[in-house]
């Protein structure tokens, strides 16, 4: 789903932020599916599934787990680093679609990505998630802070709430 447009609502070229944020594909997939659970017409489940499939096809790192940050409209990954909030949205969407939509074909990717997040993003000593890591999970010197004032804990909190909801520990 394109996110950046000019004043005539034309997609911006890549050089001017005309890219797809892969994490949003997973976030929107979850939002659409959850909205169907809450009363949105069921035909939208397929739209959410298309977003999930796009994100897995073009953004998933099969070698290390997790998802990249951006790709071109054509699906070319444009940066090999991985952001923290995108990983939280990936995990939330995969567990949701696996348990609520019967999409169990991504179980291995969920396990691989959860292990990647635990290894690369979590600060065992002081808590929190590091902002971004390299493709293989090694730290990025310029991104060693945790979280972001603009995001606070929305994505990670939403991931945990969904895990609890799916486990039956919270009311729908």
C-alpha positions in Angstrom: 0.0 0.0 0.0 1.6 3.3 -1.1 1.9 5.9 1.7 3.5 8.9 0.1 1.9 11.0 -2.6 2.3 14.3 -4.3 -0.3 17.1 -4.3 -2.2 15.4 -7.2 -2.4 12.1 -5.3 0.2 10.4 -7.5 2.6 8.0 -5.8 5.9 9.6 -5.2 9.0 8.1 -6.9 11.3 6.1 -4.8 13.8 8.9 -4.5 11.2 11.1 -2.8 10.0 8.5 -0.2 8.0 6.5 -2.7 8.4 3.1 -1.0 6.3 0.6 0.8 6.8 0.3 4.6 6.7 -3.4 5.1 5.7 -3.2 8.7 2.6 -1.4 7.8 1.5 -4.3 5.6 1.4 -6.5 8.7 -0.1 -3.9 10.9 -2.9 -3.2 8.4 -3.4 -6.9 7.8 -4.1 -7.3 11.5 -6.3 -4.3 11.7 -8.5 -5.4 8.9 -8.8 -9.0 10.2 -9.6 -7.7 13.7 -12.2 -5.3 12.3 -13.9 -8.2 10.6 -14.1 -9.9 14.0 -15.7 -6.8 15.4 -18.3 -6.5 12.6 -16.7 -5.3 9.3 -17.9 -7.2 6.3 -16.1 -10.6 6.0 -15.0 -9.9 2.5 -12.2 -7.7 3.9 -10.4 -10.7 5.3 -9.1 -11.4 1.9 -7.7 -7.9 1.6 -5.9 -8.4 4.9 -4.5 -11.7 3.7 -3.2 -10.1 0.6 -1.3 -7.5 2.7 0.1 -10.3 4.8 1.2 -12.3 1.8 2.8 -9.2 0.2 4.8 -8.6 3.4 5.9 -12.2 3.6 6.8 -12.4 -0.1 8.8 -9.2 -0.4 9.8 -8.3 3.2 10.6 -11.5 5.0 14.2 -12.4 5.6 14.3 -16.2 5.2 17.9 -16.5 6.3 17.7 -14.7 9.7 14.0 -14.2 10.4 12.2 -10.9 10.8 11.3 -8.3 8.2 13.1 -5.5 6.5 11.9 -1.9 6.7 11.2 -0.8 3.2 10.8 -2.1 -0.4 10.0 -0.5 -3.7 6.5 -0.7 -5.2 7.9 -3.6 -7.3 9.0 -5.5 -4.1 12.7 -4.8 -4.2 14.1 -4.5 -0.6 15.8 -1.1 -0.4 17.5 -1.3 3.0 18.7 -4.4 4.7 18.3 -3.1 8.3 15.3 -4.1 10.5 13.3 -1.8 12.8 11.9 -2.8 16.1 8.3 -1.8 15.6 8.1 -3.7 12.3 9.1 -6.9 14.1 6.3 -6.4 16.7 3.7 -6.0 13.9 5.0 -9.1 12.1 4.7 -11.2 15.2 1.2 -9.9 16.0 -0.1 -10.5 12.5 1.4 -14.0 12.2 0.1 -15.2 15.5 -3.3 -13.7 14.7 -3.6 -15.1 11.2 -2.3 -18.5 12.5 -4.8 -18.8 15.3 -7.8 -16.8 14.0 -7.6 -17.4 10.2 -6.1 -20.9 10.1 -3.0 -19.7 8.2 -0.6 -22.1 9.8 1.8 -22.1 6.9 3.7 -19.3 8.7 4.4 -21.1 12.0 8.1 -21.7 11.1 8.5 -18.0 10.2 6.9 -17.0 13.4 9.2 -19.1 15.5 12.3 -18.0 13.5 11.3 -14.3 13.9 10.5 -14.6 17.6 14.0 -16.1 18.2 15.5 -13.3 16.1 13.7 -10.6 18.1 14.8 -12.2 21.4 18.4 -12.4 20.2 18.8 -9.1 18.4 16.3 -6.6 19.8 15.7 -7.3 23.4 18.0 -5.7 26.0 18.3 -8.5 28.7 20.2 -6.2 31.1 18.2 -3.0 31.1 14.9 -4.0 29.3 13.3 -2.6 26.2 13.8 -3.1 22.5 16.7 -1.6 20.5 15.5 0.7 17.7 17.1 -1.1 14.7 19.6 -3.8 13.8 21.5 -5.0 10.8 20.1 -7.7 8.6 21.8 -10.4 10.6 20.8 -8.9 14.0 24.0 -7.2 14.8 23.7 -3.7 16.4 23.6 -0.6 14.3 25.9 2.0 15.8 23.5 4.8 15.0 20.4 3.0 16.4 21.3 1.8 19.8 18.6 3.8 21.6 15.5 1.9 22.6 12.0 2.7 21.4 11.2 6.2 20.3 9.4 9.1 21.9 6.9 9.2 19.0 6.0 5.5 19.2 6.3 5.0 23.0 5.3 1.3 23.4 2.3 1.1 21.0 3.5 -1.6 18.7 5.1 -3.8 21.4 2.1 -3.3 23.7 -0.3 -4.1 20.9 1.6 -7.3 20.2 1.5 -8.4 23.8 -2.2 -7.6 24.1 -3.0 -9.7 21.0 -0.9 -12.6 22.4 -2.9 -12.4 25.7 -6.2 -12.1 23.8 -5.4 -15.1 21.6 -4.3 -17.1 24.7 -7.8 -16.4 26.2 -6.5 -14.4 29.1 -8.3 -11.2 28.0 -11.8 -10.5 26.9 -12.2 -9.8 23.2 
